[in-house]
């Protein structure tokens, strides 16, 4: 598996520690993987994504930041099309009320407890495999057509122009 960096955005290190433990317990995980960065704000997450466009972003969602995270995720879909995001839900939030909104806004997965992260690890493996097949970012990657073609599981011999 090619290195896929994880960026954990949370006010504490609770989820980051849980992710490290989950990886340590996972079978067949390459040594030293993934590279995990911790940031404390969505602005820091955005700055990291500028440098690491294929990263997997983990965003802690709690009472105080729900509207901001929803808005940020909706904008991030267009700005960071190569990244994927996992919403880390605070246990005090109602799952039913927030989950659909987060998925609609752009979260690829939702974690409800630091104790149960197997489904998140499955997503990370899938994302790393996709990221490994992508060429390095270039100015051409910014076009919608290039983005669509590069996300297809098969590649035609010639890409259409315009």
Order of alpha helices (4+ residues) and beta strands (2+ residues): beta-alpha-beta-alpha-beta-alpha-beta-alpha-beta-alpha-alpha
